[in-house]
Structure formats: structure tokens, C-alpha cells
């Protein structure tokens, strides 16, 4: 009986770890993509500004 509850706990911890990893990777990817788009738009604004100087 004790071994089945231990295996259940290990499985639950493993699944929770996968959930946290997935959550972290999703947010890291969104942050990187948003930063990339933001940097590109700033670069475009700087190019436009420099054409008039």
C-alpha cells in the first residue's frame, strides 16, 4: 500500500514539473518574440528618423 502511494506521489511530482516547465517555456517564448517585434519596430522608427536628419 505504501509503495503505491509513493509511486503516485512521484508521478504527480513529475507531471507538476512538466507543467511548470511548459508554463515557463511558453512565457519565455512569448517574452522573446515580443521583445524581437518591439526591437524591430524601434529600429524601423530610428531608420525613418535618420532619413530626415
Protein Blocks (a to p, Z undefined) as FASTA:
>chain_A
ZZmmmmmmmmmmmmmmmmmmmmmmmmmmmmmmmmmmmmmmmmmmmmmmmmmZZ
